Amino acid sequence: MKRSEINAALREMEAMVQKCGFQLPPFCTFTPEEWQKKGHEYDEIRENMLGWDITDFGLGNFNKIGFSLITLRNGNQKLPEKYPKTYAEKLLYIREGQAAPMHFHWSKMEDIINRGGGNVLIRVYWADENDQRSGSDVTVTCDGRRITVPAGTQIKLRPGESLTVDRRLYHDFELEPGTGPVLLGEVSMCNDDEHDNRFYEPIGRFPEIEEDEPPYRLLCTEYPAAPQEA
């Protein structure tokens, strides 16, 4: 992705967050120049990859496959004694025409919450013993209500509604056409993007970046190390 595309996506998500009345933590507003001066007191943000994240899943077509997100809090399965949180929280922004690819998590259970905007459609399948999509009916919980639907059903979440995504439940996202962009929340167990995502079609996770303008915000993969103490 071009840096200019990433900058535009960040600003667009910021505007949607403000429109929905969601307040972001201070570290989401740090400039690249400010990050150069942040000491070890911010290591939790660096080491747990909190902050801004733009993904096109390595496919180079952000307007169709990809979205913007912010990790607000997270533990660290590689450093559990240093960071013992067992939970995570994210915000995801999806505009009309974009989609998230089919995937499941081996370890993480999560709630996907429509925080505002249009309607999101989440297609669900159980994974079978070979990690393929099963044809079995799917039982899920939506805001405390258990429902059973045929495999491949798209469950609609309107603003305020949520879906609990169990381990090994394949799911993807797209928006109901004509309803507008969506701000999603994700409340989950500890997040590990390096080891806990199983995509149905093999793809990447983080984009390669072409630097055509200065960064507006640093992504969670770009933080500089804390400066050396004098």
C-alpha positions in Angstrom: 0.0 0.0 0.0 1.1 3.6 -0.5 1.7 5.6 2.6 -0.8 8.2 1.2 -3.5 5.4 1.1 -2.7 4.5 4.7 -2.8 8.1 5.9 -6.2 8.6 4.2 -7.5 5.5 5.8 -6.3 6.6 9.3 -8.0 10.0 8.9 -11.2 8.3 7.7 -11.4 6.0 10.7 -10.6 8.9 13.1 -13.6 10.7 11.6 -15.9 7.7 12.1 -14.7 7.2 15.7 -15.5 10.8 16.4 -18.9 10.5 14.7 -19.8 7.5 16.9 -18.8 9.3 20.0 -16.0 6.9 20.9 -13.0 8.5 22.8 -9.5 7.1 22.0 -6.6 6.8 24.4 -3.8 9.4 24.2 -1.3 7.1 22.4 -3.6 7.0 19.4 -2.9 10.7 18.8 0.9 10.6 19.1 2.8 11.9 16.0 5.7 10.0 14.5 8.0 12.8 15.9 6.5 12.3 19.4 7.1 8.6 19.2 10.8 9.2 18.8 10.9 10.7 22.3 8.7 8.1 24.2 10.6 6.2 26.8 10.3 2.7 28.3 7.1 3.7 30.1 5.4 3.1 26.7 6.9 -0.4 26.2 3.5 -2.1 26.7 2.2 -0.3 23.6 5.3 -1.3 21.6 5.5 -4.9 22.7 1.8 -5.7 22.6 1.2 -3.9 19.2 -1.3 -1.5 20.5 -2.5 1.4 18.3 -3.2 1.8 14.6 -3.2 -1.0 12.1 -4.1 -1.0 8.4 -4.3 -4.2 6.5 -4.8 -5.3 2.9 -3.8 -8.9 3.8 -1.0 -8.6 1.4 -3.4 -8.6 -1.6 -2.8 -5.1 -2.7 -6.5 -4.3 -3.0 -7.4 -2.4 0.1 -10.7 -1.1 -1.2 -12.1 -4.6 -1.6 -10.2 -6.8 0.9 -9.0 -5.0 3.9 -10.0 -2.6 6.7 -8.6 -0.2 9.4 -8.3 -1.0 13.1 -7.0 0.1 16.4 -5.9 -2.3 19.2 -6.8 -0.5 22.4 -5.6 -3.1 24.9 -4.0 -6.5 24.8 -2.0 -9.1 26.8 1.0 -10.9 25.4 1.2 -14.7 25.2 4.9 -14.6 24.7 5.5 -12.5 27.8 2.7 -13.5 30.2 4.6 -12.6 33.4 5.3 -9.1 32.2 1.9 -8.6 30.5 -0.6 -10.9 32.3 -3.8 -9.5 30.7 -5.9 -12.3 29.3 -8.1 -10.0 27.2 -8.0 -7.6 24.3 -10.1 -4.9 22.8 -10.1 -3.5 19.2 -12.0 -1.1 17.0 -12.4 -1.9 13.4 -13.6 0.4 10.6 -15.0 -1.1 7.4 -16.3 1.0 4.5 -18.8 -0.1 1.9 -17.2 -2.3 -0.7 -14.5 -3.7 1.7 -14.5 -7.1 3.3 -12.5 -9.2 5.7 -11.5 -12.7 4.4 -12.7 -16.0 5.8 -10.7 -17.1 8.9 -10.9 -18.6 12.3 -8.8 -18.5 15.5 -7.4 -21.6 17.3 -7.2 -20.0 20.7 -9.2 -16.7 20.8 -12.9 -16.3 21.5 -14.3 -12.9 20.7 -17.4 -10.8 20.6 -17.9 -8.7 17.5 -20.0 -5.6 18.3 -21.6 -3.1 15.8 -20.6 0.2 17.5 -22.3 2.4 14.9 -22.9 3.1 11.3 -24.5 0.6 8.9 -25.1 -3.1 9.1 -22.4 -5.8 9.0 -22.9 -9.3 7.6 -20.9 -12.1 9.2 -20.8 -15.4 7.4 -20.2 -18.5 9.6 -19.0 -22.1 9.2 -17.5 -24.5 11.7 -14.1 -25.8 10.8 -13.9 -29.6 10.5 -11.1 -31.8 11.6 -9.0 -30.9 8.5 -9.6 -27.1 9.0 -12.0 -27.0 6.1 -15.4 -25.5 6.2 -18.0 -27.9 7.6 -21.5 -28.2 6.3 -22.9 -28.6 9.8 -25.4 -26.2 11.3 -23.8 -23.4 13.4 -25.0 -22.5 16.8 -23.9 -19.1 18.0 -24.9 -16.5 20.6 -26.1 -13.0 19.6 -26.4 -10.7 22.6 -27.3 -13.5 24.9 -29.6 -15.3 22.5 -28.6 -18.7 21.1 -29.5 -19.3 17.5 -28.8 -22.1 15.1 -28.3 -21.3 11.4 -27.3 -23.3 8.3 -23.6 -23.3 7.5 -22.7 -20.3 5.4 -25.4 -18.1 6.8 -24.7 -14.4 7.0 -25.7 -13.1 10.4 -26.7 -9.4 10.3 -25.6 -7.1 13.1 -27.3 -3.7 13.3 -25.8 -0.9 15.5 -25.7 -2.1 19.1 -25.9 -5.8 18.2 -23.1 -8.4 18.7 -22.1 -11.9 17.8 -19.9 -14.3 19.9 -17.3 -16.0 17.7 -16.1 -19.2 19.2 -12.8 -20.9 18.6 -12.6 -22.7 15.2 -15.6 -20.8 13.9 -14.8 -19.6 10.3 -16.1 -16.1 9.8 -15.8 -13.2 7.4 -17.2 -9.6 7.3 -18.9 -7.5 4.7 -21.4 -4.7 4.8 -25.0 -4.7 3.8 -25.0 -2.5 0.7 -26.5 0.9 1.1 -26.3 1.0 4.9 -23.0 2.9 5.1 -19.6 2.3 6.7 -19.4 0.5 10.1 -17.4 0.9 13.3 -17.0 -2.5 14.9 -15.8 -3.3 18.4 -14.0 -6.5 19.3 -13.8 -7.7 22.9 -11.8 -10.9 23.1 -9.3 -13.1 24.7 -5.6 -12.2 24.3 -4.9 -11.4 20.6 -1.9 -13.0 18.8 -1.9 -12.1 15.1 1.3 -14.0 14.4 0.1 -17.4 15.5 -3.6 -17.6 16.0 -5.2 -16.7 12.6 -6.1 -19.5 10.2 -7.2 -18.0 6.9 -9.2 -20.2 4.6 -7.2 -19.0 1.6 -3.5 -18.5 2.5 -2.8 -14.7 2.6 -0.7 -12.3 4.5 -1.6 -9.9 7.4 0.5 -6.7 7.2 1.0 -4.6 4.1 4.2 -3.7 2.4 4.4 0.1 2.3 5.5 2.4 -0.5 6.6 5.7 1.0 5.1 8.4 -1.2 4.5 10.9 1.7 5.4 11.2 5.4 3.3 9.1 7.8 0.4 10.7 9.6 0.5 8.2 12.5 2.8 5.2 13.0 1.3 1.8 12.7 1.6 -0.7 15.5 4.5 -2.4 13.6 6.5 0.8 13.2 7.3 2.1 16.7 10.9 3.1 17.3 12.7 1.7 20.3 12.8 3.8 23.4 15.6 6.3 23.3 18.8 5.4 25.3 18.9 7.0 28.8 21.6 9.6 29.2 
